[in-house]
Amino acid sequence: MSVILRILFLLAGAITALFVARDALNFGIIQTFVAVLLVTAVLGVGSLWSLRRKT
């Protein structure tokens, strides 16, 4: 589980760095927000995939 979270935070850091400077005070907060969005997207795709497979 921690490996998955580390990968998601690595991706979130890269995505956040495109929009916010790394030395900004709120970089960690925005990185966490992007990580939560990524987790939500992964869970949404997984649930939609399982719905598609059942039909």
C-alpha positions as CSV (number, residue, x, y, z in Angstrom):
1,M,0.0,0.0,0.0
2,S,2.8,2.4,0.8
3,V,4.4,1.7,-2.6
4,I,1.2,2.7,-4.3
5,L,0.9,5.9,-2.3
6,R,4.6,6.8,-3.0
7,I,4.0,6.4,-6.7
8,L,0.9,8.5,-6.5
9,F,2.7,11.2,-4.6
10,L,5.6,11.1,-7.1
11,L,3.1,11.7,-9.9
12,A,1.3,14.3,-7.9
13,G,4.5,16.2,-7.3
14,A,5.4,16.1,-11.0
15,I,1.9,17.4,-12.0
16,T,1.9,20.0,-9.3
17,A,5.4,21.2,-10.3
18,L,4.0,22.1,-13.7
19,F,1.6,24.6,-12.2
20,V,3.2,25.7,-8.9
21,A,6.8,26.5,-8.0
22,R,8.4,23.9,-5.7
23,D,9.5,26.6,-3.3
24,A,6.0,28.0,-2.9
25,L,4.6,27.8,0.7
26,N,1.5,25.9,-0.4
27,F,3.2,23.4,-2.6
28,G,2.6,20.5,-0.1
29,I,-1.0,21.3,0.2
30,I,-1.6,21.5,-3.5
31,Q,0.4,18.3,-4.0
32,T,-1.8,16.5,-1.5
33,F,-4.9,17.8,-3.2
34,V,-3.6,16.5,-6.6
35,A,-2.8,13.2,-5.0
36,V,-6.4,12.9,-3.6
37,L,-7.7,13.7,-7.1
38,L,-5.4,11.0,-8.6
39,V,-6.7,8.4,-6.0
40,T,-10.3,9.4,-6.8
41,A,-9.6,9.1,-10.6
42,V,-8.0,5.6,-10.1
43,L,-10.9,4.4,-8.0
44,G,-13.4,5.8,-10.4
45,V,-11.8,4.1,-13.4
46,G,-11.6,0.9,-11.4
47,S,-15.3,1.0,-10.5
48,L,-16.3,1.8,-14.0
49,W,-14.2,-1.0,-15.4
50,S,-15.8,-3.5,-13.0
51,L,-19.3,-2.3,-14.1
52,R,-18.3,-2.7,-17.8
53,R,-17.0,-6.3,-17.2
54,K,-20.3,-7.3,-15.4
55,T,-22.5,-6.4,-18.4
